[in-house]
Amino acid sequence: MTGALIIFLFFLIALLSNREDKKESSSPRSSSIPEINETDIIYHGITEVITPGEVESILEKHYQYYVQLDQSLKEAFLKRIHHFMDAKTFIIKSSEGYREVPVLVSAAAIQLTFGLNDYLLPFYKYIRIYPQEYVSDEDFFKVLAGNVQNNVITVAWNQFLKDNENLTDGSNVGLHEMSHALYFQKLVIESDEARDFCRSYNHLLSACKEAYQTEINGEKNLYSSYADTDLQEFWAESVEIFFEKPTELNNQYPSVYEAMKTLLCQDPSNKVYPVIHQKRSLSQRLSKFLGYTNT
C-alpha cells in the first residue's frame, strides 16, 4: 500500500511540475489518422450540420476580431471560414459537443491568415479539441493546452475560452497553435512554392532574434518565460502579442511589429480594416483567374 502511494505521489508531482508546458509544437512527420474513441464527436466538415446563419451568429456573439471588422471583411471572413471548416475533420474528445467549438477554433486560423492569399493549411486535415488540458501523446508526464503534431492541430477548449475572454493579455492558445501550423505549412511543407512568405519570415526571424536576446537578458519582459524556450515558441508568442498587444509590441520591438505586418499582411491596430492588401504575383493572378486559389 505504501509503495503504491509513493508511486501515485511521484506521478502527481511529475504531472504538476510539467503543467507549465502549456503549448508545444513538433515538426510534421507524417500524414496519419489520429486515434478516435467511441465517445468522441466527429464532424467531417462542420458545414454539413451548421448553417451559414448559425456560423455568423456564433462569430457575432463570441469572436471580437470578427465583430469589429468592416462589413466587406466580415463577408470575406465568413466565406473563408466555411471553406476552412469544409476541409477539416473535427474530433471533439467528449460525449458532449457544442457547435461553437469548431467554429471558434477555425476562426483563430482565419484571423491569423486573413491577410494571406492561402489560408486552408491543407496538410492539417484534423483539428482535435479536448474539453480541458490533456496529456501529451509523446510524453505521459507532460500536460498541454495545445500542440501541433503530424497533421493534427490540438487545443484544450477550456484554455481557448479563457484566452478568448481576455484579448489584451497576449495569451491566445488558438492563435498560438495555428501559428505553429502556418510555420510548418509554409516553411517546411511548401518551402519551394511559398518563397515570398519564407523571405518575409526570415526577415521577421532576424528581428525576433534581437528581441529574443533582449528578453533572455532580462532587459524587457513583454514575452512570457515560455517564449524564451526557443525561437519557434518566440514566433508563436509574437503572433499572440501582435494581435492582442499591438501597441506594446510596436513600442518595445518596432522591427518585430513591422516585420509581422509584412509577413501576415495585417495591421491589428486597425480593428475595422486590419488587412493590408498584398500585390499578387503573375502566377497567383493566373491561378485565381482559373479558380485554383482558396480565397
Secondary structure by P-SEA (a helix, b strand, c coil): caaaaaaaaaaaaaaaaacccccccccccccccccccccbbbbccccccccaaaaaaaaaccccccccccaaaaaaaaaaaaaaaaabbbbccccccccaaaaaaaaaaaaaaccccccccccccbbbbbccbbbbcccccccccccccccbbbbcaaaaaaaaacccccccaaaaaaaaaaaaaccccccccaaaaaaaaaaaaaaaaaaaaaaaacccccccccccccaaaaaaaaaaaaaccaaaaaaccaaaaaaaaaacccccccccccccbbbbcaaaaaaaaaccccc
